[in-house]
Amino acid sequence: MNIYSAIPSLQAGEAAAKAEVLKHSGKFISKDDQLDVTTQVNNCNQLIAQKVNAILLYPLDPNSLAPCFKAAAAAQIVVIPQNAPVAADQPLIATLRTDIVQGFDHDAFLRAQAVANADPGSPYAIIGLAAPVAGLTYFAKRQKYWADKFGLKFLGEVDAQSDNAAGASAAAGSLLAKYPTVKTIFAYNDNTGLAASSTARGSSRTDVRIVASDGQPAAIAGVKSGVLWGVTQIDFKAIGTNQADAAMVLIGSPKAKVPPFVTTPMKFITKSNVSSASQ
């Protein structure tokens, strides 16, 4: 299950999971949750009704999926989530065996550290997403936490009303008008960062550093060209592969020991080290 198939990083994770399943002669069913909690719950229930062996997903709202997790466990269906729980200090959700951790807290730390090193005490703002994605809400909170810890000055947050270029551009325009002294904009993903950069440059605000997250090819190219100041490159292929591998292990050996949490590699990329970014 893909929470929103239009996002490159999520496409990469799903493609890696599919490739891993097919490599082991499995069948892969894809469902797009369209960034809608009700749709995700319905998709989860449909997969249980189809009597699949495993469900791989990124919960929009883990609490809303708790009944589906319970029903899957009762039907002996393996559930391998990404970011459930969302917070780094929370225990694994009951009925789940393992969780693939994207690492929002680490991501926020790396981005704040890099900006503070480049421009100590500078003012920043955050572009979040209005849609009910628990992971992104947590990411925005941790971004503020770490930026404040590093001595940066928080101006405010403006949320994109839709997870696309139009929503990001509108949010960036509103943010620039509301906070004219901003020096750094932390965007929640690549697409948002690239759209925010286009809006800032269109407003002659070339002095604003745009910091993105995910690190797919378009964002890495943006760092190389100077469109983005920096981006956290997260190994979404590893997320998808790890989800598929964990599922196949537990399908084959239900009592197998698996780690409760599996972390994901990430690296903060700027022009100084962009040559080291993975392709």
Short mmCIF file of the C-alpha atoms (twelve columns), coordinates in Angstrom:
data_MODEL
# 
_entry.id   MODEL 
# 
loop_
_atom_site.group_PDB 
_atom_site.id 
_atom_site.type_symbol 
_atom_site.label_atom_id 
_atom_site.label_alt_id 
_atom_site.label_comp_id 
_atom_site.label_asym_id 
_atom_site.label_seq_id 
_atom_site.Cartn_x 
_atom_site.Cartn_y 
_atom_site.Cartn_z 
_atom_site.pdbx_PDB_model_num 
ATOM 1   C CA . MET A 1   0.000   0.000   0.000  1 
ATOM 2   C CA . ASN A 2   1.391   3.361   -1.050 1 
ATOM 3   C CA . ILE A 3   0.074   6.409   0.795  1 
ATOM 4   C CA . TYR A 4   0.444   8.561   -2.332 1 
ATOM 5   C CA . SER A 5   1.955   7.186   -5.521 1 
ATOM 6   C CA . ALA A 6   2.717   10.630  -6.972 1 
ATOM 7   C CA . ILE A 7   5.700   11.110  -4.636 1 
ATOM 8   C CA . PRO A 8   9.062   9.933   -6.108 1 
ATOM 9   C CA . SER A 9   10.459  8.648   -2.811 1 
ATOM 10  C CA . LEU A 10  7.371   6.532   -2.181 1 
ATOM 11  C CA . GLN A 11  7.517   5.256   -5.760 1 
ATOM 12  C CA . ALA A 12  11.134  4.218   -5.153 1 
ATOM 13  C CA . GLY A 13  10.260  2.357   -1.965 1 
ATOM 14  C CA . GLU A 14  7.331   0.561   -3.546 1 
ATOM 15  C CA . ALA A 15  9.372   -0.399  -6.621 1 
ATOM 16  C CA . ALA A 16  12.103  -1.869  -4.412 1 
ATOM 17  C CA . ALA A 17  9.576   -3.858  -2.384 1 
ATOM 18  C CA . LYS A 18  7.939   -5.164  -5.551 1 
ATOM 19  C CA . ALA A 19  11.270  -6.161  -7.062 1 
ATOM 20  C CA . GLU A 20  12.205  -8.072  -3.908 1 
ATOM 21  C CA . VAL A 21  8.878   -9.915  -3.804 1 
ATOM 22  C CA . LEU A 22  9.015   -10.833 -7.491 1 
ATOM 23  C CA . LYS A 23  12.604  -11.997 -7.116 1 
ATOM 24  C CA . HIS A 24  11.296  -14.627 -4.708 1 
ATOM 25  C CA . SER A 25  8.412   -15.579 -7.040 1 
ATOM 26  C CA . GLY A 26  5.767   -13.786 -4.965 1 
ATOM 27  C CA . LYS A 27  2.752   -11.804 -6.118 1 
ATOM 28  C CA . PHE A 28  2.652   -8.053  -5.482 1 
ATOM 29  C CA . ILE A 29  -0.614  -6.086  -5.184 1 
ATOM 30  C CA . SER A 30  -0.395  -2.273  -5.128 1 
ATOM 31  C CA . LYS A 31  -3.016  0.075   -3.677 1 
ATOM 32  C CA . ASP A 32  -2.798  3.891   -3.569 1 
ATOM 33  C CA . ASP A 33  -4.211  5.419   -0.376 1 
ATOM 34  C CA . GLN A 34  -4.394  8.904   -1.949 1 
ATOM 35  C CA . LEU A 35  -3.333  10.596  1.307  1 
ATOM 36  C CA . ASP A 36  -6.730  9.737   2.788  1 
ATOM 37  C CA . VAL A 37  -7.072  7.933   6.134  1 
ATOM 38  C CA . THR A 38  -10.437 6.380   5.273  1 
ATOM 39  C CA . THR A 39  -9.119  5.095   1.953  1 
ATOM 40  C CA . GLN A 40  -6.110  3.588   3.700  1 
ATOM 41  C CA . VAL A 41  -8.267  1.820   6.275  1 
ATOM 42  C CA . ASN A 42  -10.522 0.497   3.498  1 
ATOM 43  C CA . ASN A 43  -7.533  -0.689  1.474  1 
ATOM 44  C CA . CYS A 44  -6.149  -2.489  4.487  1 
ATOM 45  C CA . ASN A 45  -9.461  -4.228  5.118  1 
ATOM 46  C CA . GLN A 46  -9.744  -5.173  1.437  1 
ATOM 47  C CA . LEU A 47  -6.337  -6.836  1.524  1 
ATOM 48  C CA . ILE A 48  -7.336  -8.815  4.609  1 
ATOM 49  C CA . ALA A 49  -10.500 -9.916  2.794  1 
ATOM 50  C CA . GLN A 50  -8.331  -11.018 -0.142 1 
ATOM 51  C CA . LYS A 51  -6.416  -13.220 2.306  1 
ATOM 52  C CA . VAL A 52  -2.990  -11.898 1.353  1 
ATOM 53  C CA . ASN A 53  0.039   -13.218 3.215  1 
ATOM 54  C CA . ALA A 54  1.456   -9.804  4.152  1 
ATOM 55  C CA . ILE A 55  0.641   -6.106  4.056  1 
ATOM 56  C CA . LEU A 56  3.388   -3.487  3.615  1 
ATOM 57  C CA . LEU A 57  2.319   0.057   4.375  1 
ATOM 58  C CA . TYR A 58  3.136   3.544   5.646  1 
ATOM 59  C CA . PRO A 59  0.354   4.400   8.108  1 
ATOM 60  C CA . LEU A 60  -1.085  7.873   7.652  1 
ATOM 61  C CA . ASP A 61  -2.539  7.632   11.159 1 
ATOM 62  C CA . PRO A 62  -1.346  4.534   13.045 1 
ATOM 63  C CA . ASN A 63  -4.176  4.839   15.593 1 
ATOM 64  C CA . SER A 64  -6.831  4.625   12.863 1 
ATOM 65  C CA . LEU A 65  -5.242  1.430   11.586 1 
ATOM 66  C CA . ALA A 66  -5.103  -0.297  14.979 1 
ATOM 67  C CA . PRO A 67  -8.290  -2.334  14.296 1 
ATOM 68  C CA . CYS A 68  -6.912  -3.401  10.921 1 
ATOM 69  C CA . PHE A 69  -3.602  -4.411  12.495 1 
ATOM 70  C CA . LYS A 70  -5.554  -6.501  15.024 1 
ATOM 71  C CA . ALA A 71  -7.710  -8.100  12.316 1 
ATOM 72  C CA . ALA A 72  -4.625  -8.915  10.255 1 
ATOM 73  C CA . ALA A 73  -2.966  -10.579 13.238 1 
ATOM 74  C CA . ALA A 74  -6.108  -12.648 13.878 1 
ATOM 75  C CA . ALA A 75  -6.032  -13.755 10.231 1 
ATOM 76  C CA . GLN A 76  -2.303  -14.581 10.535 1 
ATOM 77  C CA . ILE A 77  -1.427  -11.895 7.995  1 
ATOM 78  C CA . VAL A 78  1.984   -10.279 8.494  1 
ATOM 79  C CA . VAL A 79  1.965   -6.465  8.648  1 
ATOM 80  C CA . ILE A 80  5.240   -4.636  8.041  1 
ATOM 81  C CA . PRO A 81  4.831   -0.877  8.534  1 
ATOM 82  C CA . GLN A 82  7.025   2.124   7.943  1 
ATOM 83  C CA . ASN A 83  6.907   4.619   10.835 1 
ATOM 84  C CA . ALA A 84  4.556   2.884   13.260 1 
ATOM 85  C CA . PRO A 85  5.035   4.323   15.796 1 
ATOM 86  C CA . VAL A 86  5.939   7.716   14.397 1 
ATOM 87  C CA . ALA A 87  7.863   9.050   17.381 1 
ATOM 88  C CA . ALA A 88  11.376  7.752   18.008 1 
ATOM 89  C CA . ASP A 89  10.767  7.263   21.736 1 
ATOM 90  C CA . GLN A 90  7.556   5.215   21.453 1 
ATOM 91  C CA . PRO A 91  7.276   1.410   21.701 1 
ATOM 92  C CA . LEU A 92  6.296   -0.772  18.786 1 
ATOM 93  C CA . ILE A 93  2.533   -0.790  18.241 1 
ATOM 94  C CA . ALA A 94  0.818   -3.859  19.692 1 
ATOM 95  C CA . THR A 95  0.229   -6.784  17.263 1 
ATOM 96  C CA . LEU A 96  3.178   -5.672  15.083 1 
ATOM 97  C CA . ARG A 97  6.447   -7.606  14.966 1 
ATOM 98  C CA . THR A 98  8.771   -5.020  13.456 1 
ATOM 99  C CA . ASP A 99  8.850   -1.485  12.070 1 
ATOM 100 C CA . ILE A 100 10.984  0.033   9.307  1 
ATOM 101 C CA . VAL A 101 12.068  3.409   10.650 1 
ATOM 102 C CA . GLN A 102 12.399  6.273   8.174  1 
ATOM 103 C CA . GLY A 103 14.126  8.405   10.798 1 
ATOM 104 C CA . PHE A 104 12.316  11.749  10.923 1 
ATOM 105 C CA . ASP A 105 14.125  12.768  14.099 1 
ATOM 106 C CA . HIS A 106 17.568  12.042  12.650 1 
ATOM 107 C CA . ASP A 107 16.607  13.840  9.444  1 
ATOM 108 C CA . ALA A 108 15.524  16.947  11.365 1 
ATOM 109 C CA . PHE A 109 18.757  16.848  13.369 1 
ATOM 110 C CA . LEU A 110 20.972  16.646  10.273 1 
ATOM 111 C CA . ARG A 111 19.177  19.518  8.530  1 
ATOM 112 C CA . ALA A 112 19.237  21.801  11.570 1 
ATOM 113 C CA . GLN A 113 22.901  21.056  12.278 1 
ATOM 114 C CA . ALA A 114 23.942  21.857  8.712  1 
ATOM 115 C CA . VAL A 115 22.096  25.195  8.636  1 
ATOM 116 C CA . ALA A 116 23.364  26.203  12.088 1 
ATOM 117 C CA . ASN A 117 26.941  25.468  11.028 1 
ATOM 118 C CA . ALA A 118 26.528  27.560  7.879  1 
ATOM 119 C CA . ASP A 119 24.589  30.468  9.397  1 
ATOM 120 C CA . PRO A 120 24.467  30.457  13.221 1 
ATOM 121 C CA . GLY A 121 21.379  32.015  14.785 1 
ATOM 122 C CA . SER A 122 19.656  32.680  11.480 1 
ATOM 123 C CA . PRO A 123 15.839  32.839  11.134 1 
ATOM 124 C CA . TYR A 124 13.974  29.903  9.630  1 
ATOM 125 C CA . ALA A 125 10.469  28.738  8.795  1 
ATOM 126 C CA . ILE A 126 8.908   25.374  8.009  1 
ATOM 127 C CA . ILE A 127 6.614   24.205  5.228  1 
ATOM 128 C CA . GLY A 128 4.494   21.312  6.491  1 
ATOM 129 C CA . LEU A 129 1.548   19.459  5.011  1 
ATOM 130 C CA . ALA A 130 -2.055  20.037  6.044  1 
ATOM 131 C CA . ALA A 131 -3.080  16.445  5.176  1 
ATOM 132 C CA . PRO A 132 -3.332  14.078  8.172  1 
ATOM 133 C CA . VAL A 133 0.035   12.340  7.854  1 
ATOM 134 C CA . ALA A 134 1.225   11.650  11.393 1 
ATOM 135 C CA . GLY A 135 4.825   11.187  10.279 1 
ATOM 136 C CA . LEU A 136 5.035   14.606  8.642  1 
ATOM 137 C CA . THR A 137 3.386   16.315  11.624 1 
ATOM 138 C CA . TYR A 138 6.025   14.734  13.845 1 
ATOM 139 C CA . PHE A 139 8.769   15.707  11.385 1 
ATOM 140 C CA . ALA A 140 7.774   19.385  11.553 1 
ATOM 141 C CA . LYS A 141 7.760   19.312  15.361 1 
ATOM 142 C CA . ARG A 142 11.185  17.697  15.508 1 
ATOM 143 C CA . GLN A 143 12.523  20.132  12.935 1 
ATOM 144 C CA . LYS A 144 11.592  22.996  15.234 1 
ATOM 145 C CA . TYR A 145 12.999  21.127  18.237 1 
ATOM 146 C CA . TRP A 146 16.412  20.568  16.687 1 
ATOM 147 C CA . ALA A 147 16.637  23.943  14.955 1 
ATOM 148 C CA . ASP A 148 15.919  25.654  18.261 1 
ATOM 149 C CA . LYS A 149 18.463  23.422  20.006 1 
ATOM 150 C CA . PHE A 150 21.087  24.583  17.507 1 
ATOM 151 C CA . GLY A 151 20.219  28.243  18.153 1 
ATOM 152 C CA . LEU A 152 18.277  29.053  14.995 1 
ATOM 153 C CA . LYS A 153 15.382  31.524  15.250 1 
ATOM 154 C CA . PHE A 154 11.918  30.142  14.541 1 
ATOM 155 C CA . LEU A 155 9.576   32.432  12.616 1 
ATOM 156 C CA . GLY A 156 6.655   30.106  11.951 1 
ATOM 157 C CA . GLU A 157 5.157   27.289  9.886  1 
ATOM 158 C CA . VAL A 158 2.931   27.395  6.837  1 
ATOM 159 C CA . ASP A 159 1.299   24.170  5.664  1 
ATOM 160 C CA . ALA A 160 0.779   23.206  2.046  1 
ATOM 161 C CA . GLN A 161 -2.888  22.383  1.497  1 
ATOM 162 C CA . SER A 162 -2.082  19.729  -1.097 1 
ATOM 163 C CA . ASP A 163 0.940   17.512  -1.635 1 
ATOM 164 C CA . ASN A 164 1.839   18.830  -5.081 1 
ATOM 165 C CA . ALA A 165 3.665   21.728  -6.735 1 
ATOM 166 C CA . ALA A 166 0.640   24.029  -6.594 1 
ATOM 167 C CA . GLY A 167 0.167   23.460  -2.861 1 
ATOM 168 C CA . ALA A 168 3.872   23.902  -2.148 1 
ATOM 169 C CA . SER A 169 4.127   27.068  -4.258 1 
ATOM 170 C CA . ALA A 170 1.142   28.633  -2.509 1 
ATOM 171 C CA . ALA A 171 2.598   27.776  0.904  1 
ATOM 172 C CA . ALA A 172 6.007   29.171  -0.044 1 
ATOM 173 C CA . GLY A 173 4.467   32.403  -1.346 1 
ATOM 174 C CA . SER A 174 2.483   32.837  1.847  1 
ATOM 175 C CA . LEU A 175 5.535   32.075  3.973  1 
ATOM 176 C CA . LEU A 176 7.757   34.592  2.156  1 
ATOM 177 C CA . ALA A 177 5.120   37.300  2.511  1 
ATOM 178 C CA . LYS A 178 4.497   36.565  6.180  1 
ATOM 179 C CA . TYR A 179 8.155   36.183  7.179  1 
ATOM 180 C CA . PRO A 180 10.229  38.517  4.955  1 
ATOM 181 C CA . THR A 181 13.344  38.053  7.119  1 
ATOM 182 C CA . VAL A 182 13.445  34.281  6.643  1 
ATOM 183 C CA . LYS A 183 16.814  32.865  5.628  1 
ATOM 184 C CA . THR A 184 16.045  29.130  5.608  1 
ATOM 185 C CA . ILE A 185 12.941  27.201  4.601  1 
ATOM 186 C CA . PHE A 186 12.736  23.587  5.733  1 
ATOM 187 C CA . ALA A 187 10.467  21.686  3.327  1 
ATOM 188 C CA . TYR A 188 9.078   18.258  4.196  1 
ATOM 189 C CA . ASN A 189 10.020  16.572  0.907  1 
ATOM 190 C CA . ASP A 190 11.802  17.015  -2.425 1 
ATOM 191 C CA . ASN A 191 8.810   18.175  -4.470 1 
ATOM 192 C CA . THR A 192 7.921   20.803  -1.898 1 
ATOM 193 C CA . GLY A 193 11.484  22.055  -1.673 1 
ATOM 194 C CA . LEU A 194 11.828  22.368  -5.440 1 
ATOM 195 C CA . ALA A 195 8.495   24.201  -5.762 1 
ATOM 196 C CA . ALA A 196 9.397   26.490  -2.852 1 
ATOM 197 C CA . SER A 197 12.718  27.300  -4.500 1 
ATOM 198 C CA . SER A 198 10.986  28.189  -7.756 1 
ATOM 199 C CA . THR A 199 8.602   30.489  -5.885 1 
ATOM 200 C CA . ALA A 200 11.425  32.141  -3.943 1 
ATOM 201 C CA . ARG A 201 13.516  32.708  -7.058 1 
ATOM 202 C CA . GLY A 202 10.475  34.092  -8.854 1 
ATOM 203 C CA . SER A 203 10.181  36.603  -6.027 1 
ATOM 204 C CA . SER A 204 13.886  37.504  -6.348 1 
ATOM 205 C CA . ARG A 205 14.580  35.841  -2.983 1 
ATOM 206 C CA . THR A 206 17.764  34.093  -4.031 1 
ATOM 207 C CA . ASP A 207 19.121  34.719  -0.526 1 
ATOM 208 C CA . VAL A 208 16.812  32.093  1.006  1 
ATOM 209 C CA . ARG A 209 18.290  28.616  1.415  1 
ATOM 210 C CA . ILE A 210 15.805  25.859  0.667  1 
ATOM 211 C CA . VAL A 211 16.344  22.595  2.521  1 
ATOM 212 C CA . ALA A 212 14.455  19.511  1.331  1 
ATOM 213 C CA . SER A 213 14.152  15.884  2.395  1 
ATOM 214 C CA . ASP A 214 14.087  12.485  0.620  1 
ATOM 215 C CA . GLY A 215 16.964  13.000  -1.860 1 
ATOM 216 C CA . GLN A 216 15.554  11.550  -5.047 1 
ATOM 217 C CA . PRO A 217 17.331  12.324  -8.374 1 
ATOM 218 C CA . ALA A 218 15.521  15.626  -9.053 1 
ATOM 219 C CA . ALA A 219 16.525  16.956  -5.637 1 
ATOM 220 C CA . ILE A 220 20.146  15.876  -6.022 1 
ATOM 221 C CA . ALA A 221 20.192  17.645  -9.391 1 
ATOM 222 C CA . GLY A 222 18.707  20.675  -7.630 1 
ATOM 223 C CA . VAL A 223 21.580  20.717  -5.145 1 
ATOM 224 C CA . LYS A 224 24.097  20.454  -7.979 1 
ATOM 225 C CA . SER A 225 22.513  23.399  -9.800 1 
ATOM 226 C CA . GLY A 226 22.059  25.500  -6.669 1 
ATOM 227 C CA . VAL A 227 18.266  25.402  -6.791 1 
ATOM 228 C CA . LEU A 228 18.311  23.613  -3.427 1 
ATOM 229 C CA . TRP A 229 20.801  24.467  -0.691 1 
ATOM 230 C CA . GLY A 230 20.652  20.983  0.754  1 
ATOM 231 C CA . VAL A 231 18.639  17.797  1.063  1 
ATOM 232 C CA . THR A 232 18.647  14.740  3.286  1 
ATOM 233 C CA . GLN A 233 19.062  11.696  1.076  1 
ATOM 234 C CA . ILE A 234 17.147  8.779   2.569  1 
ATOM 235 C CA . ASP A 235 17.525  5.253   1.245  1 
ATOM 236 C CA . PHE A 236 13.899  4.549   0.300  1 
ATOM 237 C CA . LYS A 237 14.992  1.549   -1.740 1 
ATOM 238 C CA . ALA A 238 16.311  0.046   1.492  1 
ATOM 239 C CA . ILE A 239 12.978  0.772   3.188  1 
ATOM 240 C CA . GLY A 240 11.053  -1.118  0.507  1 
ATOM 241 C CA . THR A 241 13.508  -3.997  0.390  1 
ATOM 242 C CA . ASN A 242 13.550  -4.313  4.185  1 
ATOM 243 C CA . GLN A 243 9.754   -4.329  4.342  1 
ATOM 244 C CA . ALA A 244 9.556   -7.100  1.754  1 
ATOM 245 C CA . ASP A 245 12.355  -9.148  3.317  1 
ATOM 246 C CA . ALA A 246 10.844  -8.910  6.813  1 
ATOM 247 C CA . ALA A 247 7.473   -10.000 5.437  1 
ATOM 248 C CA . MET A 248 8.923   -13.017 3.636  1 
ATOM 249 C CA . VAL A 249 10.892  -14.097 6.707  1 
ATOM 250 C CA . LEU A 250 7.787   -13.997 8.903  1 
ATOM 251 C CA . ILE A 251 5.592   -15.675 6.291  1 
ATOM 252 C CA . GLY A 252 8.073   -18.551 6.084  1 
ATOM 253 C CA . SER A 253 8.805   -18.703 9.816  1 
ATOM 254 C CA . PRO A 254 6.062   -17.031 11.904 1 
ATOM 255 C CA . LYS A 255 8.059   -17.433 15.115 1 
ATOM 256 C CA . ALA A 256 11.305  -16.100 13.656 1 
ATOM 257 C CA . LYS A 257 13.115  -13.482 15.696 1 
ATOM 258 C CA . VAL A 258 13.168  -10.114 13.963 1 
ATOM 259 C CA . PRO A 259 14.370  -6.777  15.369 1 
ATOM 260 C CA . PRO A 260 11.526  -4.532  16.585 1 
ATOM 261 C CA . PHE A 261 13.001  -1.592  14.692 1 
ATOM 262 C CA . VAL A 262 15.096  -1.416  11.523 1 
ATOM 263 C CA . THR A 263 16.740  1.936   10.847 1 
ATOM 264 C CA . THR A 264 17.286  3.468   7.417  1 
ATOM 265 C CA . PRO A 265 20.563  5.005   6.141  1 
ATOM 266 C CA . MET A 266 20.525  8.721   5.378  1 
ATOM 267 C CA . LYS A 267 23.000  11.476  4.574  1 
ATOM 268 C CA . PHE A 268 22.737  15.248  4.354  1 
ATOM 269 C CA . ILE A 269 23.760  16.499  0.924  1 
ATOM 270 C CA . THR A 270 24.992  19.977  -0.019 1 
ATOM 271 C CA . LYS A 271 27.056  21.221  -2.939 1 
ATOM 272 C CA . SER A 272 30.219  20.369  -1.002 1 
ATOM 273 C CA . ASN A 273 29.490  16.618  -0.945 1 
ATOM 274 C CA . VAL A 274 26.894  16.149  -3.682 1 
ATOM 275 C CA . SER A 275 29.333  13.993  -5.663 1 
ATOM 276 C CA . SER A 276 28.980  11.386  -2.915 1 
ATOM 277 C CA . ALA A 277 25.183  11.180  -3.247 1 
ATOM 278 C CA . SER A 278 23.891  7.803   -4.322 1 
ATOM 279 C CA . GLN A 279 22.206  7.575   -7.709 1 
# 
